[in-house]
Amino acid sequence: MPTDLYTKIYNFLLNAEEEDITAGSVIYQGIEDNPWIPQNELKSVIEQAVAFVRNQYERGSSRHTTLLEILPEFEIGFKTVCSLRNIGAVKMNGKRPLTSNKIEKNIKALKGKLRKNTSQLYQHLFLGVSAVSVSELTWKDPLANQVITDDSDLVQTLPERQRESFMKPVEDMVPSSLPQIIWEKCEEFVVNFAESNMSILPQKLSHNGKWKESDEELADVTLRILGSLNDSWNNPAFSSEFAKSQNEGTYVTNVIVPAIRATPKGLPLRRSSYVSSAERQSSASANRKGEGRAGRRPDIMFVMKHNGKKYELIYVESSRLSCTLQKEKDDEIKLWRETNDGMYWVHKSSGPDKDEFGIIGMQVAGQTIRLNVLIRDMENVHRYYHLYKAEIPVQQSDPSIVTNFLDPRETKTVQT
């Protein structure tokens, strides 16, 4: 089952307004990025997502009833959405696969190109392509798109001399051996590697409105963050010409994750902590929901291991550089729920000080970043605070914007 597709549909069913949840809207979530997904495959994903989300609502409730109506209406909903796709009435992110007629034309065109060259290589390739059953090709086959790959049967069955001739461009692209200096550097790295390990956490700190780090340590953190901005400013993908067209993955990988990694790098946690940016399932969320239930999947998590257990201390939800109001609203809801799950797990497995320990929630909506924190007070009440928001200087910006991004105390009392 496609994990990304399941996650997308699951989150939509969980966070969308009830009046927006219909068979058609759920199907659209499934075919937006893969317009030609097989009907049975999509239905299977939707069935599993509906089953998990449905169990979170009381039987007979309005939302539970809405979820029950999705599958009986799937067939007509799928037909309707596909017809809108075919006439271009709804926007899709994928191209239509090749038809059998187009594949046949492509093979004919490829044979025409091969026929023109009288060398033995091209004549063998021509005979090989001619022997292929066109009816067995699909849009997923490179050959159907006039592409001959080196690992195809067509190339692998060539006589040795012709196969060597086909592979000649690769030999010219790849040096035959590594320079000695690279071998030496690799050996030096392995020999001198010192494993960092830490079984004891640093001293307990309390909130008192003062910096915990020295000026030198803060300067080091600042330089690391500015270094990540330097990479972003020099990346043409985030120039004014291309920035808005970048997807969420490009934004997260090149801007958000480097800035996050730079911040806690100097903490004395070492190998006991890591940043997960693969939308992995939250262990805290899965544990709270119960055995067999799927947990939420934050875009990014900062995880720390202590005494054999993993604790999710920071959750991040991000959009692409162009963020819709609905996406911003959905992520805001998802984020406080994730931090709530994280706090539940920490207090179930450990005993941090109340009023002191917090789970961080970071939301990136377009070029705006919001920092939130959830704490458990002395009466076991969970409090969620919006600490601040700031503009992310993705492109070269005024010094005041950069400073505010690093220390946005001017906007710390944010209401969202």
Residue, then its C-alpha position, 0 to 999 in steps of 0.5 A: m500500500p502506498t504509504d504517502l497516499y494513505t497518510k494524505i487520505y488519513n490526514f484529510l479524513l481526520n482534519a478536514e471540515e465535516e461538510d468537505i468530506t465526501a466520496g468525491s473529495v476523498i477520491y480527489q485526494g487520491i488521484e491528485d498526484n497520481p491521476w491514473i492510479p488503478q481503481n481497486e488500489l485506490k479503493s483499498v487505501i481509502e477503505q483502510a484509512v476510513a476504518f482507522v479514522r472511523n474508530q476514533y469517533e463515537r458510533g452514531s455521531s455525525r462525523h462517524t456517519t459521514l465516514l460510513e457514507i464514503l465507501p458506498e458512494f465510491e464507484i459513482g464518485f470515482k467515475t465522476v472525478c475521473s470524468l472531470r479529470n478527462i475533460g480537464a475540469v479538475k487540476m491534476n499533477g500527473k500526465r496521462p499515461l501512453t495509450s496503446n496507439k501512442i506506444e505503437k507509434n513510438i516503437k515505429a519511430l524508434k525503429g526508424k531511427l535505428r534503421k538509418n544507422t548501418s553499424q552492427l550495433y544499430q542493426h542488432l538493436f533494430l532486430g531486437v526492437s522488432a522482436v518485441s511484442v508491442s501489445e505487452l508494453t505499457w507506459k511504465d516501460p522505457l522502451a515504450n517511450q523510445v528509451i533503451t536502458d542498459d539493463s534491458d533484455l534488449v541490451q543484455t542479449l547483444p553480442e559482446r562487442q556490440r554491448e561494449s559499444f553500447m556501454k562505451p559512453v559510460e566508460d568515458m563518463v566514469p573514471s576507471s579508478l579513485p585518486q589515491i588521496i580519496w582512499e587515504k582520506c577515507e582510511e584516515f576518517v575511519v581510523n580517527f573516528a571517535e564514537s560519541n556516547m552519552s548515557i547521562l543527561p546534562q544537568k537539569l535546567s529551569h526556566n528563568g527568562k535567561w539564556k542557558e548558553s554562553d555568548e560563545e555557544l550562542a555565536d556558534v549556533t548563530l553561525r550554523i543557522l546563518g550557514s544554512l541560510n547562506d546555502s538557501w540564498n545561493n540555491p537557484a531553486f529558491s530564487s524569486e523566479f522558481a521559489k513558488s513552484q517548489n514542492e514541500g519536499t524541496y522546501v523542507t529538505n533544503v531550508i527547514v531541516p538544515a536550520i533545525r539540525a543547526t540549532p541543537k547540534g551543540l547540545p550534549l545529547r550526541r548519539s542519543s538524539y536525531v532528527s527524523s524528516a521522513e514523515r515517520q509514524s509518531s510512536a507517542s501517537a500510536n501508543r496513545k491510540g492503542e494497539g493496532r492503530a496508526g499514529r500521526r505522521p509529522d513532517i519532522m520530529f526531533v527524537m531523543k533516546h534515554n534509558g532505552k526509550k525514545y521521546e519525541l521532543i519536537y514536532v514540525e508540520s510544514s507546507r510548501l512556500s505557497c501555503t493555502l489557508q486550509k493547509e495552514k489550518d489543518d497543520e495547526i490542528k495536527l500540530w497541537r494534537e501531536t504535541n499532546d500525544g508527545m506529552y502523554w507519552v513522556h509522562k507515561s514513561s518518565g516523570p519530568d517536572k510539571d510547569e518546566f518540561g515542554i513539547i515543542g511544536m513548530q509550524v511552517a506555513g509558507q515563509t512564516i514559522r511559528l513556535n509553540v510549546l505544550i506543558r503540563d501544569m501542576e494540576n495536570v492541565h495541558r497548556y498550549y502556548h504560541l510563543y512567537k512567529a517570524e519570517i523565514p528569510v529564504q532569499q537574501s533579506d534585510p538584516s532585521i528580518v534575519t535577526n528576527f528569525l534568530d531571536p523573534r522576541e518582538t513577536k513572541t506573543v502571537q495569536t493564531 
